[in-house]
Every structure is written in structure tokens, then in C-alpha cells.
């Protein structure tokens, strides 16, 4: 792959390919916001980053596979391995193209590495293609939280080490935080580049007032992509409460954004039962608490080096 051009090196752009939670929904009342599950693409400093492999990664993969420019070097970051965040992985076309390099980051440990989790999900009893049969040159990085991922020249492999003391930010840096605010845990990612930052914090169940450690992690971000699946009345329902399911109310997401002094809040992981009118109402509800809030939708694009 050719080295990154000055034009690419100055980019920090986001595009949303899937914004739903739990399961995809093609219902006609959701066409405005879209029905694919979680997937966000980031073009940063000449590098290609993808956050989560929900069904939204399937159309993204088709775009990348059909594009020009030869082999692709891609970096895929998984927040966790629940079905709605990895189902599209098995249909991501760049994984099936020889010459591509796909670095996959996600939760794992020496006892349970990420590679083994994905391999188990692609056993013949579950899927017709085995992980080892993918044609791309794939590398797997197990993360436990507290790491710093540095993306250097496009031809180099990422460097992963413990975050430790603050270091000068050279190039694209992704900080990793693990939270227990979701069943079996979830990884949060903070992308830093040239004084700008984006935090991807899906599947996080905030408590009243927000989790202090998460607020500290996201403090001052230019863009916060945050789980906002439920209305307060749904979360505390007398007949079917959602408390403990691992997701946040739109009200709490807005409160956390305000407390963290972020510039923009993108409401994410929309409930599949919510139609367009409900999500629009939730957006307005969030804006009363945090004026810089907006509901994510498929095709939404943000450029951090341009004014809104």
C-alpha cells in the first residue's frame, strides 16, 4: 500500500454504517435512522479504523472491496463480542481478499485470546467458513484495558503497549479502557490525533451521575459516541425494567456528556423497537440537557477538522 499522502494525513473523518443495538431491524418506520447494528468508520491521519463489526460492516466491506487503490490495511476495533457487534465480521469482504491486512483488536486475555473467541464462532456447526480459511493477512490483538495502540506508517504493524505515563501524541493513538458497565465487560476507545479526539463508548450502562472513571476517560473529547438505548421510563418500567441490561438512558448519556465537557454527543445503539419518531423525540430530550447532542443515523458523516 502506498504511503499516506499529505491530504490523507490531515483527515479525521467519521462515517456511521450501523447505529442500532441488540438486533438489526428493516422496519419501514426506521428507514430514517437505519436498521444495521453497530459499525463506525474512521479515516484518521492516513489510517483506516473501524469500530465494531455489527451488520453495518457488511455494506462498508462491499464499498472497500470494490474501491480502487489496491490492497487495504485496515484496523478493526471490537468493543466486545456479543452477536450484535460481531455478526457482520463473518461477511466482511476485505477479510476474503488476498493481499489485504486486517488487524483486529478486541477483548481477550492469555487464557482466552480474541482469536480463539472468533475461531469458536466460526466452527463448522455455526458457520461454513473457518477463521483460518480467510484469505486476508489477519492479525489479532487481545486487549484487557489500559493499552495504548499507536498507528505509525501505513506499512508498519500497530504498536501496542501499556498506556502508563502520558507520552507525546505522535500520529494516531488509540487509548483503551475496560468497563464492567456491561455484562462480561466492554472496551471503550479514545482516538487522539493532532489535538482532536473521539471516544467510542457503546454498550455502557451509566449509573446516576455517571461512572467517574468513564467521565475521566472521555473528558474534553471533541466527539463522544455514547450508548443511549433507552428512555428513562423504559429503564425504570414497572412491568419490564431494563436496568441491568448494560445500556444507558438518553437522559444519563446527555448528563455524562455535560459533566465530561465534551463538544458533541452522538446518541448511539438505538433500540430496535424505536421508530424514527421516537429517536427524534429522544434527540430533543437529550438536547435539553446537552445542546450539542444529535442522534446517529446511517450515512452520518463528521469531519473534525471542519466546523459543523
ZATI-399918 format. One line per 4 residues: number of its first residue (from 0); their letters; for each residue y, z, x of C-alpha. Coordinates in nm, 4 decimals. Layout:
# ZATI-399918
NUM> a> Y:Z:X; ...;
//
This chain:
# ZATI-399918
0> xxxx> 0.0000:0.0000:0.0000; 0.3416:-0.0852:0.1306; 0.5669:0.1983:0.2392; 0.8097:0.3251:-0.0176;
4> xxxx> 1.1329:0.1293:-0.0473; 1.4810:0.2906:-0.0475; 1.5026:0.2131:-0.4190; 1.1745:0.3889:-0.4940;
8> xxxx> 1.2670:0.6778:-0.2650; 1.5728:0.7526:-0.4779; 1.3814:0.7753:-0.8059; 1.2956:1.0803:-1.0106;
12> xxxx> 1.1856:0.9432:-1.3455; 0.9605:1.0761:-1.6203; 0.7779:0.8913:-1.8968; 0.5759:1.0592:-2.1730;
16> xxxx> 0.2460:0.8908:-2.2666; 0.0897:1.1690:-2.4727; 0.2614:1.4685:-2.6328; 0.0044:1.6130:-2.8764;
20> xxxx> -0.2123:1.9184:-2.8368; -0.5696:2.0021:-2.9412; -0.6772:1.6548:-3.0523; -0.5239:1.3079:-3.0965;
24> xxxx> -0.4006:1.2042:-3.4360; -0.3383:0.8462:-3.5535; -0.1985:0.9558:-3.8892; 0.0818:0.7266:-4.0089;
28> xxxx> 0.3123:1.0255:-4.0594; 0.3045:1.0943:-3.6828; 0.3960:0.7485:-3.5554; 0.7476:0.8545:-3.4558;
32> xxxx> 0.6332:1.1120:-3.2022; 0.2934:0.9636:-3.1291; -0.0647:1.0803:-3.1554; -0.2017:1.0813:-2.7977;
36> xxxx> -0.2757:1.4090:-2.6200; -0.1047:1.5337:-2.3053; -0.0031:1.2932:-2.0292; 0.3285:1.2695:-1.8419;
40> xxxx> 0.4004:1.0141:-1.5704; 0.6475:1.0873:-1.2899; 0.7835:0.8379:-1.0359; 0.9293:1.0560:-0.7622;
44> xxxx> 1.0500:0.9571:-0.4180; 0.8202:0.6559:-0.3958; 0.5158:0.8524:-0.5157; 0.3258:0.8212:-0.8402;
48> xxxx> 0.2411:1.1507:-1.0144; 0.0569:1.2023:-1.3429; 0.0314:1.5330:-1.5249; -0.2812:1.5791:-1.7357;
52> xxxx> -0.5369:1.3247:-1.8480; -0.5303:1.3518:-2.2247; -0.5754:1.0332:-2.4254; -0.2230:0.9272:-2.3284;
56> xxxx> -0.3500:0.8413:-1.9813; -0.5594:0.5563:-2.1265; -0.2661:0.3219:-2.2069; -0.0946:0.4365:-1.8861;
60> xxxx> -0.4046:0.3360:-1.6915; -0.4042:-0.0080:-1.8518; -0.0413:-0.0568:-1.7501; -0.1120:0.0467:-1.3918;
64> xxxx> -0.4290:-0.1627:-1.3683; -0.2522:-0.4737:-1.4951; 0.0572:-0.4288:-1.2803; 0.1394:-0.6086:-0.9589;
68> xxxx> 0.1626:-0.4627:-0.6105; -0.1985:-0.4279:-0.5017; -0.3908:-0.1027:-0.4629; -0.2386:0.2098:-0.6122;
72> xxxx> -0.2073:0.5534:-0.4562; -0.1961:0.7983:-0.7456; -0.1757:1.1760:-0.7715; -0.3211:1.3319:-1.0875;
76> xxxx> -0.2464:1.6975:-1.1631; -0.4577:1.8711:-1.4284; -0.3210:2.1852:-1.5925; -0.6758:2.2833:-1.6962;
80> xxxx> -0.9964:2.1143:-1.8010; -1.0079:2.1673:-2.1778; -1.1128:1.8498:-2.3585; -0.7696:1.7533:-2.4898;
84> xxxx> -0.6366:1.7442:-2.1314; -0.9184:1.5530:-1.9612; -1.0714:1.3247:-2.2239; -0.8703:1.0269:-2.1014;
88> xxxx> -0.9879:1.0784:-1.7427; -1.3160:0.9034:-1.8217; -1.1290:0.5934:-1.9417; -0.8533:0.5819:-1.6763;
92> xxxx> -0.8821:0.2266:-1.5421; -0.7429:0.2868:-1.1891; -1.0492:0.5060:-1.1235; -1.2675:0.1994:-1.1744;
96> xxxx> -1.0735:-0.0284:-0.9368; -1.1890:-0.0601:-0.5717; -0.9055:-0.0120:-0.3253; -0.7216:0.2461:-0.5323;
100> xxxx> -0.6810:0.6005:-0.4069; -0.6606:0.8735:-0.6685; -0.6013:1.2325:-0.5566; -0.6995:1.4696:-0.8362;
104> xxxx> -0.5642:1.8252:-0.8392; -0.6741:2.0947:-1.0819; -0.8208:2.4403:-1.1302; -1.1127:2.5329:-0.9105;
108> xxxx> -1.2486:2.7734:-0.6537; -1.5076:2.7670:-0.3728; -1.7636:2.8864:-0.6279; -1.6572:2.6406:-0.8997;
112> xxxx> -1.4748:2.3447:-0.7437; -1.2850:2.0995:-0.9607; -1.5137:1.8169:-0.8515; -1.8178:1.9959:-0.9943;
116> xxxx> -1.6456:2.0578:-1.3284; -1.5580:1.6903:-1.3725; -1.9002:1.5811:-1.2487; -2.0716:1.8026:-1.5084;
120> xxxx> -1.8593:1.6482:-1.7836; -1.9790:1.3029:-1.6767; -2.3501:1.3760:-1.6677; -2.5588:1.1062:-1.8450;
124> xxxx> -2.6113:1.3266:-2.1508; -2.2336:1.3329:-2.2027; -2.1063:1.0027:-2.0594; -2.2644:0.6747:-1.9405;
128> xxxx> -2.0789:0.6610:-1.6056; -2.1298:0.9221:-1.3357; -1.8387:1.0597:-1.1353; -1.9935:0.9310:-0.8125;
132> xxxx> -2.0028:0.5776:-0.9552; -1.6251:0.5466:-0.9899; -1.5045:0.2656:-0.7660; -1.1738:0.4170:-0.6548;
136> xxxx> -1.1480:0.6289:-0.3434; -1.1023:0.9606:-0.5235; -1.0307:1.2944:-0.3576; -1.0448:1.6276:-0.5386;
140> xxxx> -0.8341:1.9342:-0.4653; -0.9254:2.2697:-0.6197; -0.6216:2.4879:-0.6869; -0.6082:2.8570:-0.7696;
144> xxxx> -0.2319:2.9051:-0.7922; 0.0205:2.9800:-0.5214; -0.0230:2.6479:-0.3398; 0.2386:2.4043:-0.2174;
148> xxxx> 0.1466:2.0349:-0.2358; 0.3508:1.8084:-0.0104; 0.3541:1.4331:-0.0654; 0.4527:1.2526:0.2506;
152> xxxx> 0.4457:0.8795:0.3317; 0.2535:0.6894:0.0693; -0.0283:0.6067:0.3107; -0.0866:0.9708:0.4030;
156> xxxx> -0.3019:1.2163:0.2127; -0.1197:1.5037:0.0425; -0.0927:1.8285:0.2332; -0.1929:2.1458:0.0507;
160> xxxx> -0.1208:2.4948:0.1813; -0.0228:2.8353:0.0516; 0.3385:2.8439:-0.0603; 0.4238:3.1619:0.1339;
164> xxxx> 0.7802:3.1879:0.2574; 1.0408:2.9380:0.1493; 1.0415:2.6169:0.3524; 1.2946:2.3345:0.3604;
168> xxxx> 1.2023:2.0802:0.0942; 1.1183:1.7602:0.2789; 1.0110:1.4814:0.0493; 0.8292:1.5563:-0.2743;
172> xxxx> 0.6932:1.9087:-0.3120; 0.4865:2.0473:-0.5987; 0.4560:2.4246:-0.6368; 0.1548:2.5564:-0.8263;
176> xxxx> 0.1353:2.8694:-1.0387; -0.1664:3.0019:-1.2251; -0.1125:3.1887:-1.5519; -0.3524:3.3812:-1.7723;
180> xxxx> -0.1419:3.2884:-2.0759; -0.4153:3.0508:-2.1975; -0.7912:3.1020:-2.2415; -0.9573:3.0711:-1.8968;
184> xxxx> -0.6171:3.0256:-1.7355; -0.3812:2.7328:-1.6831; -0.1865:2.5825:-1.3925; 0.1886:2.5283:-1.4073;
188> xxxx> 0.3549:2.2775:-1.1757; 0.7086:2.2606:-1.0393; 0.8112:1.9288:-0.8820; 1.1024:1.9513:-0.6372;
192> xxxx> 1.2828:1.6533:-0.4885; 1.6327:1.6136:-0.3452; 1.7743:1.9169:-0.5195; 1.6211:1.8300:-0.8590;
196> xxxx> 1.3248:1.9966:-1.0259; 1.0894:1.9530:-1.3201; 0.8466:2.2166:-1.4467; 0.5352:2.1167:-1.6394;
200> xxxx> 0.4241:2.4236:-1.8370; 0.1886:2.3255:-2.1139; -0.0688:2.5478:-2.2884; 0.1246:2.8652:-2.2186;
204> xxxx> 0.1355:3.1444:-2.4749; 0.4581:3.3330:-2.4163; 0.4893:3.6938:-2.5250; 0.8021:3.8361:-2.6877;
208> xxxx> 1.0797:3.7951:-2.4363; 0.8664:3.5650:-2.2199; 0.6439:3.6369:-1.9209; 0.8639:3.7496:-1.6314;
212> xxxx> 0.6615:3.5696:-1.3668; 0.6765:3.2411:-1.5572; 1.0503:3.2766:-1.6164; 1.0964:3.3274:-1.2450;
216> xxxx> 0.8841:3.0214:-1.1659; 1.0823:2.7911:-1.3949; 1.4268:2.9410:-1.3331; 1.7028:2.6850:-1.2867;
220> xxxx> 1.4863:2.3768:-1.3385; 1.6631:2.0590:-1.4426; 1.3860:1.9808:-1.6938; 1.1342:2.2215:-1.8447;
224> xxxx> 0.8406:2.0623:-2.0285; 0.7032:2.3533:-2.2299; 0.4344:2.4154:-2.4885; 0.5928:2.4596:-2.8326;
228> xxxx> 0.2988:2.4038:-3.0654; 0.3663:2.6491:-3.3478; 0.6298:2.7663:-3.5871; 0.6775:3.1410:-3.5923;
232> xxxx> 0.5355:3.1624:-3.9453; 0.2182:2.9801:-3.8333; 0.1759:3.2002:-3.5278; 0.2001:3.5181:-3.7378;
236> xxxx> 0.0301:3.3839:-4.0516; -0.1349:3.6498:-4.2657; -0.4266:3.4228:-4.3515; -0.4730:3.2091:-4.0352;
240> xxxx> -0.2764:3.3536:-3.7413; -0.2585:3.1502:-3.4193; -0.1791:3.4454:-3.1953; -0.4171:3.4497:-2.9004;
244> xxxx> -0.4943:3.0780:-2.9192; -0.2983:3.0104:-2.5997; 0.0118:2.8363:-2.7325; 0.3776:2.9201:-2.7870;
248> xxxx> 0.6098:2.9120:-3.0859; 0.9051:2.6781:-3.0727; 1.1348:2.9797:-3.1031; 0.9864:3.1512:-2.7972;
252> xxxx> 0.9911:2.8305:-2.5930; 1.3641:2.7974:-2.6612; 1.4232:3.1628:-2.5754; 1.2381:3.1252:-2.2443;
256> xxxx> 1.4444:2.8147:-2.1605; 1.7654:3.0078:-2.2289; 1.6562:3.3058:-2.0185; 1.5474:3.0777:-1.7339;
260> xxxx> 1.8819:2.8936:-1.7210; 1.7168:2.5528:-1.7250; 1.9271:2.2482:-1.8042; 1.6940:2.0719:-2.0504;
264> xxxx> 1.3949:2.1813:-2.2551; 1.1360:1.9276:-2.3702; 0.9201:2.0613:-2.6537; 0.5621:1.9575:-2.5858;
268> xxxx> 0.1998:1.9820:-2.7035; 0.2817:1.9220:-3.0711; 0.0289:2.0461:-3.3216; -0.1821:1.7559:-3.4556;
272> xxxx> -0.1237:1.8753:-3.8137; 0.2547:1.8455:-3.7777; 0.4068:1.5271:-3.9131; 0.7298:1.3710:-3.7853;
276> xxxx> 0.9480:1.5632:-4.0300; 0.8010:1.8959:-3.9180; 0.8555:1.8221:-3.5487; 1.2129:1.7103:-3.6142;
280> xxxx> 1.2754:2.0357:-3.8004; 1.1247:2.2299:-3.5084; 1.3543:2.0464:-3.2684; 1.6577:2.1516:-3.4710;
284> xxxx> 1.5261:2.5069:-3.4858; 1.4982:2.5150:-3.1053; 1.8471:2.3704:-3.0605; 1.9986:2.6635:-3.2494;
288> xxxx> 1.8638:2.8880:-2.9730; 1.8921:2.6465:-2.6798; 2.1186:2.3422:-2.7400; 1.9549:2.1442:-2.4582;
292> xxxx> 1.6202:2.1196:-2.6402; 1.4534:1.7959:-2.7503; 1.1088:1.7162:-2.8873; 0.8924:1.4970:-2.6651;
296> xxxx> 0.7718:1.1654:-2.8053; 0.5537:0.8852:-2.6716; 0.7676:0.6464:-2.4701; 1.0353:0.9072:-2.3979;
300> xxxx> 1.1948:0.8458:-2.0568; 1.4135:1.0714:-1.8451; 1.5954:0.9904:-1.5202; 1.7019:1.2993:-1.3270;
304> xxxx> 1.9432:1.1053:-1.1064; 2.1372:0.9740:-1.4032; 2.3482:1.1593:-1.6545; 2.1885:1.1970:-2.0012;
//
